[in-house]
Amino acid sequence: MFMQLCAVAAGGAIGAAGRYLVGLGVPAVAASLHVPGDFPAATFAANFIGCFVIGVLSVLFDGGPWNGEAGWRAFAVTGVLGGFTTFSTFGLETVSLIERGAAGMATLNAGLSLGACLAGVMAGRALARALFVAQP
């Protein structure tokens, strides 16, 4: 358990640093491609890259050549990708539900996740403004 926790922590540091670098590099690339400046290109790129990579790793770790490599899975999936973006985990879990024939549950997960998470951000911002920002 301790070794897996260390693997997750090490991977998380790598993933967070990678996410930071994406945030530094993608805006310049997006601007050169004439992507509108208000589009969150770095977040979109991190989420897409993370989803693609978790798709590859899920096959390799779940029945593929790295099947049963729990420590490496903890490092790569939970650590690196968890530090890079948790959207990749959401994507994998939703697609897995669809592949298992639970399209209704996948739709519920996607809808609830989107709605609840956006509502959570709005509620958190409203609470913080009410408690910590002076009102005119």
C-alpha positions in Angstrom: 0.0 0.0 0.0 2.8 2.5 0.9 4.7 1.8 -2.3 1.5 2.4 -4.4 0.9 5.6 -2.5 4.5 6.7 -3.3 3.9 5.8 -6.9 0.8 7.9 -7.1 2.5 10.8 -5.4 5.5 10.6 -7.8 3.2 10.3 -10.8 1.0 13.2 -9.5 4.1 15.5 -9.4 4.9 14.6 -13.0 1.4 15.0 -14.1 0.9 18.4 -12.4 4.2 19.6 -13.9 3.1 18.4 -17.3 -0.3 20.2 -16.9 1.6 23.4 -16.0 3.8 23.1 -19.1 0.7 22.6 -21.3 -0.8 25.8 -19.8 2.4 27.7 -20.7 2.8 26.3 -24.2 -0.7 25.8 -25.7 -1.9 29.4 -25.7 0.9 30.4 -28.0 0.2 27.5 -30.3 -3.6 28.2 -30.2 -2.9 31.9 -31.1 -0.8 30.9 -34.0 -3.7 28.7 -35.2 -6.1 31.7 -34.8 -8.1 30.1 -32.0 -10.2 32.7 -30.3 -8.4 34.1 -27.2 -11.3 33.4 -24.9 -11.4 29.7 -25.7 -9.8 27.6 -22.9 -7.4 25.9 -25.3 -4.9 24.7 -22.7 -7.6 23.0 -20.6 -9.1 21.5 -23.7 -5.7 20.2 -24.8 -4.9 18.7 -21.4 -8.3 17.0 -21.2 -8.1 15.6 -24.7 -4.5 14.4 -24.2 -5.4 12.9 -20.9 -8.4 11.1 -22.3 -6.4 9.7 -25.2 -3.6 8.5 -23.0 -6.0 6.9 -20.5 -7.6 5.1 -23.4 -4.3 3.6 -24.4 -3.3 2.8 -20.9 -6.6 1.2 -20.0 -6.1 -1.4 -22.7 -2.4 -2.0 -21.8 -3.2 -2.4 -18.1 -6.6 -4.2 -18.4 -5.8 -7.5 -20.2 -3.0 -6.1 -22.3 0.7 -6.6 -21.9 0.9 -4.8 -18.6 -2.1 -6.6 -17.0 -1.6 -7.0 -13.3 1.0 -4.2 -13.0 -0.8 -2.5 -10.1 2.1 -0.3 -9.1 2.7 1.0 -12.6 -1.0 1.5 -13.1 -1.2 3.5 -9.9 1.8 5.6 -11.0 0.6 6.2 -14.6 -3.2 6.4 -14.4 -3.9 7.6 -10.9 -0.7 9.6 -10.4 0.4 11.1 -13.8 -3.0 11.4 -15.3 -4.7 12.3 -12.1 -2.2 15.2 -11.7 -2.6 16.1 -15.4 -6.4 15.9 -15.5 -9.1 14.0 -13.8 -11.3 14.5 -16.8 -9.5 11.5 -18.3 -10.9 9.2 -15.5 -14.4 10.6 -16.0 -14.1 9.8 -19.7 -12.8 6.3 -19.1 -15.5 5.5 -16.6 -18.3 6.9 -18.8 -17.0 4.9 -21.9 -16.6 1.8 -19.8 -20.3 2.1 -18.8 -21.3 2.3 -22.4 -19.1 -0.7 -23.4 -20.7 -2.7 -20.6 -24.2 -2.0 -22.0 -25.1 0.6 -19.4 -25.7 3.6 -21.7 -28.3 5.0 -19.4 -26.0 5.0 -16.5 -23.3 6.6 -18.7 -25.7 9.3 -19.8 -26.7 9.9 -16.1 -23.0 10.1 -15.1 -22.2 12.6 -17.9 -25.2 14.7 -17.2 -24.9 14.7 -13.5 -21.2 15.3 -13.6 -21.5 18.3 -15.9 -24.5 19.8 -14.1 -23.3 19.1 -10.6 -19.8 20.2 -11.2 -20.8 23.5 -12.9 -23.3 24.1 -10.1 -20.6 23.3 -7.5 -18.3 25.9 -9.1 -21.1 28.5 -9.1 -22.0 27.7 -5.5 -18.4 27.8 -4.3 -17.8 31.1 -6.0 -21.0 32.6 -4.5 -20.1 31.4 -1.1 -16.5 32.8 -1.3 -17.8 36.1 -2.6 -20.3 36.3 0.2 -17.8 35.5 2.9 -14.6 37.0 1.7 -15.2 39.8 -0.8 -16.4 43.2 0.4 -19.7 44.2 -1.2 -20.1 47.8 -2.4 
